[in-house]
Amino acid sequence: MLPAKRLLFCNEVVVRAPRQTNILYTIDELLIQPGEKIALIGANGMGKSTLLQLIWKSYRDRDRAITLHDSTVMAYYDQLQNGVNSELDIINALSSFCSTSRVNANNEQLKQALLKAGFPWERLQSKVKTLSGGERARLLFAGISLINSHLLLLDEPTNHLDISGKKALERQLEEFNGTVLLVSHDRSLIEKVCKRFLVISDGKLHSFNDYRQAYSASQMTVEGHLLSNAS
């Protein structure tokens, strides 16, 4: 069992592309502590989303490739599914989102979470596909409030959000007391929310506390990747 100050720990982990044998990079050691706001940055195809999927799998399947604190509750919002089924009404979508994190909420709890998030009563039967960007952000954080997660995995959360939705997301993440691991190409969101930055470079995962240094390292990696592909 990890001590309280350690939320996630792994060492000597090999990260591979899904359903493939080729190695994307290795993690010599990664320690994530409670309350950290971390961005995973770099070009498409480097394996950022793959790491989130690996962490989620370790949590969901009790896989020990990555060690999590025994009391950890995790929520995962991914770019492919956007956390919810757009054909569901928002109450059932919220219920589905919570159940993926092994949290069961009754109908009254779901309604109260949505009302608290700013949804008017008459909108509770609306389908997810009718929501504005701002409403999608509020739906996400209604789920997070019910799950009461310690670790939040976000994969391109600003996709499909309008300007008001992005601002709402920034504000909610800044106020969130748990740990965030964020994959995003939205530099404004990263700079405002995150204080630690993970970069995939030279087949390894590197950690930075300065955004400019991290971004510079990621740009060098992208340029090297493009040159190697061109040759």
C-alpha positions as CSV (number, residue, x, y, z in Angstrom):
1,M,0.0,0.0,0.0
2,L,1.3,3.5,-0.9
3,P,1.6,6.1,1.9
4,A,-0.9,8.9,1.9
5,K,1.4,11.3,0.1
6,R,1.7,9.0,-2.8
7,L,-1.3,8.7,-5.1
8,L,0.3,6.9,-8.0
9,F,3.7,5.3,-8.5
10,C,5.3,3.2,-11.2
11,N,8.8,2.4,-12.4
12,E,10.3,0.5,-15.3
13,V,7.0,0.5,-17.2
14,V,7.0,0.0,-20.9
15,V,4.3,1.9,-22.8
16,R,3.1,0.3,-26.1
17,A,0.6,1.4,-28.7
18,P,-2.8,-0.4,-28.2
19,R,-2.9,-3.8,-29.7
20,Q,0.7,-3.4,-31.0
21,T,4.1,-4.7,-29.9
22,N,6.2,-1.6,-30.7
23,I,7.4,0.4,-27.7
24,L,6.4,4.0,-27.6
25,Y,8.5,4.9,-24.6
26,T,9.5,3.7,-21.1
27,I,8.8,5.2,-17.7
28,D,11.9,4.9,-15.5
29,E,9.9,6.3,-12.5
30,L,6.8,8.3,-12.1
31,L,5.4,9.6,-8.7
32,I,2.1,11.6,-8.6
33,Q,1.1,13.2,-5.3
34,P,-2.3,14.3,-4.1
35,G,-3.4,17.7,-5.4
36,E,-1.0,17.9,-8.3
37,K,-2.2,19.4,-11.6
38,I,-0.1,17.8,-14.4
39,A,-0.1,18.2,-18.2
40,L,1.1,15.6,-20.5
41,I,2.2,17.5,-23.6
42,G,3.6,16.6,-27.1
43,A,2.7,15.8,-30.6
44,N,-0.1,13.5,-31.8
45,G,1.0,9.8,-31.9
46,M,3.6,10.1,-29.1
47,G,1.6,8.0,-26.6
48,K,-0.1,10.6,-24.3
49,S,-3.5,9.1,-24.5
50,T,-2.0,5.7,-24.2
51,L,-0.6,6.5,-20.8
52,L,-4.0,7.7,-19.6
53,Q,-5.6,4.5,-20.9
54,L,-2.9,2.4,-19.1
55,I,-3.5,4.3,-15.8
56,W,-7.3,3.8,-16.2
57,K,-6.9,0.1,-16.9
58,S,-4.7,-0.3,-13.8
59,Y,-7.5,1.2,-11.8
60,R,-10.5,-0.5,-13.5
61,D,-9.0,-3.9,-13.7
62,R,-6.9,-3.8,-10.5
63,D,-3.9,-4.3,-12.8
64,R,-0.6,-3.8,-10.9
65,A,1.4,-2.4,-13.8
66,I,0.9,1.0,-12.0
67,T,0.5,1.2,-8.3
68,L,-2.4,3.3,-6.9
69,H,-3.2,4.2,-3.3
70,D,-5.8,1.7,-2.1
71,S,-8.4,4.4,-1.4
72,T,-8.0,6.1,-4.8
73,V,-11.2,7.0,-6.7
74,M,-10.6,7.9,-10.3
75,A,-12.6,9.5,-13.1
76,Y,-11.7,9.4,-16.8
77,Y,-12.9,11.7,-19.6
78,D,-11.6,10.6,-22.9
79,Q,-11.5,12.3,-26.3
80,L,-13.2,9.4,-28.2
81,Q,-16.3,8.9,-26.0
82,N,-16.3,12.3,-24.3
83,G,-17.3,10.6,-21.1
84,V,-20.9,10.3,-22.0
85,N,-23.3,8.9,-24.7
86,S,-24.7,11.9,-26.6
87,E,-28.0,10.1,-27.3
88,L,-28.8,9.7,-23.6
89,D,-30.7,12.3,-21.6
90,I,-28.4,14.0,-19.1
91,I,-29.6,12.2,-16.1
92,N,-28.9,8.7,-17.6
93,A,-25.6,10.0,-19.1
94,L,-24.5,11.2,-15.7
95,S,-25.4,7.9,-14.2
96,S,-23.4,6.0,-16.8
97,F,-20.4,8.3,-16.3
98,C,-20.5,7.7,-12.6
99,S,-20.8,3.9,-12.9
100,T,-17.6,3.7,-14.9
101,S,-15.8,4.8,-11.8
102,R,-17.6,2.2,-9.7
103,V,-19.9,4.9,-8.1
104,N,-23.7,4.3,-8.0
105,A,-25.9,7.4,-7.5
106,N,-29.6,7.3,-7.1
107,N,-32.0,9.4,-9.2
108,E,-32.4,12.1,-6.6
109,Q,-28.6,12.5,-6.2
110,L,-28.2,12.8,-9.9
111,K,-30.9,15.5,-10.2
112,Q,-29.4,17.4,-7.3
113,A,-25.9,17.3,-8.8
114,L,-27.2,18.6,-12.1
115,L,-29.3,21.4,-10.4
116,K,-26.2,22.4,-8.3
117,A,-24.1,22.5,-11.5
118,G,-26.5,25.1,-12.9
119,F,-29.0,23.1,-15.0
120,P,-32.6,24.3,-14.8
121,W,-35.2,21.7,-13.9
122,E,-36.7,21.7,-17.4
123,R,-33.3,20.8,-18.9
124,L,-32.9,17.5,-17.0
125,Q,-34.6,15.4,-19.6
126,S,-32.6,17.0,-22.5
127,K,-30.3,14.8,-24.5
128,V,-26.5,15.3,-24.3
129,K,-26.3,16.1,-28.0
130,T,-28.4,19.3,-27.4
131,L,-26.1,20.7,-24.8
132,S,-23.9,23.8,-25.4
133,G,-20.2,23.7,-24.7
134,G,-20.7,25.4,-21.4
135,E,-23.4,22.9,-20.4
136,R,-21.1,20.0,-21.4
137,A,-18.5,21.3,-19.0
138,R,-21.1,21.6,-16.3
139,L,-22.2,18.0,-16.9
140,L,-18.6,16.8,-16.6
141,F,-18.2,18.4,-13.2
142,A,-21.6,17.3,-12.0
143,G,-20.2,13.8,-12.5
144,I,-16.9,14.6,-10.8
145,S,-18.8,16.1,-7.8
146,L,-20.7,12.8,-7.4
147,I,-17.7,10.6,-7.9
148,N,-15.6,12.7,-5.5
149,S,-12.5,11.5,-7.4
150,H,-9.0,11.8,-6.1
151,L,-7.5,11.5,-9.6
152,L,-9.1,13.0,-12.7
153,L,-7.8,11.9,-16.2
154,L,-8.7,14.3,-18.9
155,D,-8.1,13.6,-22.6
156,E,-8.7,16.6,-24.8
157,P,-11.5,17.9,-22.6
158,T,-11.9,21.2,-24.6
159,N,-13.0,19.3,-27.7
160,H,-16.6,20.4,-28.6
161,L,-16.6,23.1,-26.0
162,D,-17.4,26.7,-26.9
163,I,-15.6,29.7,-25.3
164,S,-17.8,29.8,-22.3
165,G,-17.4,26.0,-21.8
166,K,-13.6,26.4,-21.9
167,K,-13.7,29.2,-19.3
168,A,-16.0,27.1,-17.1
169,L,-13.6,24.1,-17.4
170,E,-10.6,26.3,-16.5
171,R,-12.4,27.6,-13.4
172,Q,-13.6,24.2,-12.3
173,L,-10.1,22.7,-12.7
174,E,-8.5,25.5,-10.8
175,E,-11.0,25.0,-7.9
176,F,-10.8,21.2,-8.0
177,N,-8.9,19.9,-4.9
178,G,-8.0,16.5,-6.3
179,T,-5.2,15.5,-8.7
180,V,-5.5,16.2,-12.5
181,L,-3.6,14.5,-15.3
182,L,-4.4,16.4,-18.5
183,V,-3.8,15.7,-22.2
184,S,-4.6,18.8,-24.2
185,H,-3.4,21.0,-27.1
186,D,-5.0,24.0,-25.5
187,R,-2.0,25.9,-24.2
188,S,-4.1,28.5,-22.4
189,L,-5.8,25.7,-20.4
190,I,-2.4,24.1,-19.6
191,E,-0.7,27.3,-18.5
192,K,-3.6,28.4,-16.3
193,V,-4.2,25.0,-14.6
194,C,-1.1,22.9,-14.5
195,K,2.1,23.3,-12.4
196,R,3.9,20.2,-13.6
197,F,4.5,18.9,-17.1
198,L,5.4,15.5,-18.5
199,V,7.1,15.3,-21.9
200,I,7.8,12.2,-24.0
201,S,11.3,12.5,-25.4
202,D,14.0,10.1,-26.6
203,G,11.9,7.1,-25.7
204,K,11.5,8.3,-22.1
205,L,9.0,10.2,-20.0
206,H,10.5,13.4,-18.5
207,S,9.1,15.7,-15.8
208,F,9.4,19.5,-15.7
209,N,8.2,22.2,-13.3
210,D,8.5,25.0,-15.9
211,Y,6.1,25.2,-18.8
212,R,8.5,26.9,-21.1
213,Q,11.2,24.3,-20.6
214,A,8.6,21.5,-21.1
215,Y,7.2,23.1,-24.3
216,S,10.7,23.6,-25.7
217,A,11.6,20.0,-25.0
218,S,8.4,18.8,-26.6
219,Q,9.0,21.0,-29.7
220,M,12.5,19.5,-30.1
221,T,11.0,16.1,-29.9
222,V,8.4,16.9,-32.6
223,E,11.1,18.3,-34.9
224,G,13.3,15.3,-34.5
225,H,10.3,13.0,-35.1
226,L,9.5,14.9,-38.3
227,L,13.1,14.7,-39.5
228,S,13.4,11.0,-38.8
229,N,10.2,10.3,-40.7
230,A,11.3,12.5,-43.7
231,S,14.6,10.6,-44.0
